[in-house]
Amino acid sequence: MPVAIAGGEKMETDEDILIMVKGSLDAGGAGVSIGRNAFQHNAPERIVKAISLLVHDNYAVKEAIKVLKEKR
């Protein structure tokens, strides 16, 4: 049975968000449901892209952070 985690409380840093997501995936989670940490982010489209890369493309946290910091 697939398991997805919910984002929980507001995280302090982008790295904290991505570490939480990666940890859940490494523990066998099938996905995540992130709310405030995406909607209240200063660049929501970039944090969602970084999370997506973790979930769908098995990126490492450091790789996802690089993508997050890219200006497009």
Secondary structure, DSSP 8 states (H G I E B T S, - for coil): ---EEE--S--SSHHHHHHHHHHHHHTT--EEE--HHHHTSSSHHHHHHHHHHHHHH---HHHHHHHHH---
